[in-house]
Amino acid sequence: MATVNFSVPDEVKKAFDRAFKDRNKSAIIADLMRRAVADEGLRKQRRALFQILTERRNQRPEVTAEQVNEARLTARP
């Protein structure tokens, strides 16, 4: 198991200690770090997907509102 040292503002440390007194603070920090890693992975995936969709936007066929409405009406039973 690794030991990690972080500097945080005093008010954050005090609030953390109050909020999580009587709990395993190392386990809480480890869980928060896992969540941060997962969130960053999602952020990167979303950024990549956004880039793909943006690049493909110019490849989509153009249709008018009239064509969309007509397709909706003809597709209904």
Backbone torsions as a table, in degrees:
resi	resn	phi	psi	omega
1	MET	NA	138.2	-178.2
2	ALA	-92.3	154.6	173.4
3	THR	-108.8	133.2	-178.3
4	VAL	-125.6	136.0	177.4
5	ASN	-114.6	129.9	178.5
6	PHE	-127.4	147.6	171.3
7	SER	-101.0	127.6	178.0
8	VAL	-131.8	155.1	177.0
9	PRO	-58.7	145.9	-177.8
10	ASP	-56.4	-40.0	-177.9
11	GLU	-66.6	-31.3	177.0
12	VAL	-68.9	-44.6	178.8
13	LYS	-60.7	-44.8	-179.8
14	LYS	-64.3	-43.4	179.7
15	ALA	-64.6	-40.5	178.0
16	PHE	-62.4	-46.4	179.5
17	ASP	-61.7	-40.4	178.0
18	ARG	-66.7	-44.3	-175.9
19	ALA	-67.5	-34.0	-173.8
20	PHE	-118.1	28.4	177.7
21	LYS	-61.7	150.7	-178.9
22	ASP	66.2	16.8	177.1
23	ARG	-126.5	161.6	179.8
24	ASN	-76.4	99.2	-175.5
25	LYS	-65.9	-32.9	177.6
26	SER	-63.7	-41.0	178.4
27	ALA	-65.8	-38.0	179.0
28	ILE	-65.3	-46.1	178.8
29	ILE	-62.5	-42.2	179.1
30	ALA	-61.6	-41.8	178.1
31	ASP	-64.2	-42.7	177.5
32	LEU	-62.0	-37.8	178.0
33	MET	-66.8	-41.6	176.6
34	ARG	-59.8	-44.5	179.2
35	ARG	-63.1	-40.6	179.4
36	ALA	-63.4	-40.2	178.0
37	VAL	-64.3	-45.6	179.1
38	ALA	-63.1	-43.4	178.7
39	ASP	-60.9	-40.5	179.3
40	GLU	-65.7	-38.5	175.9
41	GLY	-61.0	-43.9	177.4
42	LEU	-64.0	-41.2	178.8
43	ARG	-59.7	-43.2	179.4
44	LYS	-66.1	-41.5	177.4
45	GLN	-61.8	-45.6	-179.9
46	ARG	-62.4	-41.2	178.9
47	ARG	-62.4	-42.9	179.8
48	ALA	-66.2	-43.4	178.2
49	LEU	-64.2	-40.5	177.7
50	PHE	-60.6	-42.3	179.0
51	GLN	-61.7	-44.2	179.1
52	ILE	-62.0	-47.3	-179.1
53	LEU	-64.0	-38.5	178.9
54	THR	-64.8	-42.8	179.5
55	GLU	-66.1	-35.0	-178.2
56	ARG	-82.2	-10.7	-178.0
57	ARG	-55.2	-39.2	-178.9
58	ASN	-72.1	-14.4	-178.8
59	GLN	-90.2	-11.7	-178.8
60	ARG	-71.4	144.2	176.3
61	PRO	-70.1	144.7	177.7
62	GLU	-88.8	134.4	176.1
63	VAL	-133.0	150.7	179.0
64	THR	-88.3	165.5	176.4
65	ALA	-61.0	-35.7	179.0
66	GLU	-63.1	-43.1	178.7
67	GLN	-64.6	-38.2	178.4
68	VAL	-64.6	-46.7	179.6
69	ASN	-62.3	-40.7	179.4
70	GLU	-63.8	-41.9	178.7
71	ALA	-63.8	-38.6	178.3
72	ARG	-63.5	-43.5	-177.6
73	LEU	-69.0	-41.0	-177.9
74	THR	-74.4	-23.6	-178.5
75	ALA	-82.8	-11.5	-179.1
76	ARG	-86.2	141.1	178.6
77	PRO	-72.2	NA	NA
